[in-house]
Amino acid sequence: MIKRKILAFIWTTIISAPIIGLFFMLIEGSTIRDVPSLIAFTSMYAIPVTLLFGVPVSILSDKMNNHFDGNKRVFFSLIVHLIFGTSFVVLFMLILDSRFILTDFNGFDSYFVVASTLISFIGWGMDEILRIYFRGNQKT
């Protein structure tokens, strides 16, 4: 399981950094030349958070959903990943800001919510793909 989680983390960061960089480019109205710096900025924050928060959430999701099978496990795993991915941003804003999130939500916060949601979705997808891959290799 640990090998699968580390591989899911690596692939999640490789896939999500360019996607979020391009997404930020579209939001800000930047040019394509700004994408490498946006990817570097995104990676600077996303990689440690994904490693220190995302991998434990993925392990927790496996522990919480191990009694489900098939599509039900996949669905509840997605829900757990998205809830924890979004809650990280909410907790981050509560800790660092003195404003109330529900009434003082600004555009800058949407960057983090979108990035966190995309990364948690991609992380969930990579974990599910690797789960299928490792299960197929165990049978042969």
Residue, then its C-alpha position, 0 to 999 in steps of 0.5 A: m500500500i505504501k508503494r502505491k501511495i508514493l507512486a500516486f503522490i508522484w504521478t499526482t504532482i506530475i499531472s496536477a502542476p501543469i493543469i493548475g498552472l494552465f488553469f491559473m493562466l486562464i483565470e489571470g488572463s496571463t500568456i503562455r509564457d507565464v505558465p512555467s512560473l505559475i507551475a513553479f509557484t503551484s508546485m512550491y506549495a502543492i507538493p509539500v501539502t500533497l505529501l504531508f496532507g494528501v497521502p495521509v488522507s488517502i490512507l485514511s480513505d482506504k481505511m474508512n472504505n475497506h469494508f465497501d466493494g466495487n463502485k461503492r468503495v470508489f464513490f465513497s473514496l472520491i467523496v472522502h478525497l474531495i471533502f478533505g481536499t476542500s476542508f484543507v483550504v477552509l482550515f488554512m483560511l481559518i487559521l491564517d485569516s481573521r475573516f469569516i469564510l462564508t461571508d468574506f470569500n474573495g477571488f484569491d480564495s477561489y484559487f486555492v479551492v480550485a487547486s485543492t479540489l483538482i489535486s484531490f480529484i487527480g490524487w484519487g484518480m491516480d490511486e484508483i488507477l494504481r490500485i487496479y494496476f497493482r491488483g492486476n499484477q498480483k494475479t499474474 
